[in-house]
Amino acid sequence: MTATDGLAFVRVASPSAAEQAWADALAPAINAAIDRYLGSYLGIPSDGEAEIGALALRAFGYGWKYREAPFGEASYVDQAGQSVRLAGDWIVPIKPALNRWRDMGQLLG
């Protein structure tokens, strides 16, 4: 995932300099966090890569939202009007899906 992909996902067509800088820092940080979480397992099939790419965009969206609350809790209001609190670690919400692609040796300890 690139900063450009992430900005398109969060619907920012013409980012300000500050928004571009945040996206440029956020995208590689999320990619690195996912790579670190998945470990050295190299047997991910192409459908797994597609899912992991989509999950990376979701994590970018979480990280993007945190820009609004650097010292507090980040949240958003869903379609039903309920406040949804975001996790402090941007990949926490996507870890259950990432576990499908993790090396079983890592999961077993």
C-alpha positions in Angstrom: 0.0 0.0 0.0 1.2 3.5 -0.8 0.4 6.9 0.5 -1.5 7.6 -2.7 -3.6 4.4 -2.2 -4.3 5.4 1.4 -5.3 9.0 0.5 -7.7 7.6 -2.2 -9.2 5.2 0.4 -9.9 8.1 2.8 -11.2 10.2 0.0 -8.6 13.0 0.1 -8.2 14.0 -3.6 -6.0 17.1 -3.0 -4.1 16.7 0.2 -2.5 19.6 2.0 1.2 19.5 2.7 0.5 18.3 6.2 -2.0 15.6 5.0 0.6 14.4 2.4 3.3 14.3 5.1 1.0 12.2 7.4 0.1 9.9 4.6 3.8 9.5 3.6 4.7 8.6 7.1 1.6 6.4 7.8 1.6 4.1 4.8 5.1 2.6 5.3 4.5 2.4 9.0 1.4 0.3 8.5 3.2 -1.8 5.8 6.0 -2.4 8.3 3.7 -3.3 11.1 1.8 -5.8 9.0 5.1 -7.3 7.7 6.4 -7.6 11.3 3.1 -9.2 12.5 3.0 -11.7 9.6 6.7 -12.6 10.1 8.8 -14.4 7.5 6.1 -16.6 6.1 6.5 -16.5 2.3 3.8 -18.8 1.2 0.9 -16.3 1.0 -1.1 -17.0 -2.1 -2.4 -14.2 -4.4 -5.9 -14.1 -2.8 -4.1 -13.6 0.6 -2.1 -10.7 -0.8 -5.4 -9.1 -2.1 -7.0 -9.5 1.4 -3.9 -8.1 3.2 -3.8 -5.1 0.8 -7.4 -4.4 1.6 -6.7 -4.8 5.3 -3.8 -2.4 5.0 -6.1 0.2 3.6 -8.4 -0.3 6.6 -5.5 0.2 8.9 -4.6 3.4 7.0 -8.1 4.6 7.6 -7.8 4.0 11.4 -4.4 5.8 11.4 -5.8 8.7 9.4 -8.6 9.2 11.9 -6.0 9.3 14.7 -4.7 12.5 13.2 -7.7 14.3 14.6 -7.0 13.2 18.2 -3.2 12.9 18.7 -3.5 13.0 22.5 -6.9 11.5 23.1 -9.2 8.8 21.9 -10.2 8.6 18.3 -13.7 7.6 17.3 -16.2 8.0 14.6 -20.0 7.8 14.3 -21.4 4.9 12.4 -24.4 4.9 10.1 -26.7 4.1 13.0 -25.4 7.1 14.9 -23.4 5.1 17.4 -19.9 6.3 18.5 -17.2 3.7 17.7 -13.9 4.0 19.5 -10.8 3.0 17.6 -8.0 0.9 19.0 -4.7 2.5 20.0 -2.8 0.1 17.7 -3.8 0.6 14.1 -3.5 -3.0 13.2 -5.4 -4.4 16.2 -8.8 -4.3 14.3 -7.3 -6.2 11.4 -5.3 -8.8 13.4 -8.1 -11.5 13.3 -8.1 -11.4 9.5 -4.2 -11.2 9.4 -4.1 -14.4 11.5 -5.4 -16.4 8.5 -2.1 -15.6 6.8 0.3 -15.9 9.7 2.8 -18.7 10.0 1.3 -21.4 12.2 4.7 -21.8 14.0 4.3 -18.2 15.2 0.8 -18.8 16.5 1.7 -21.9 18.4 4.6 -20.1 20.1 
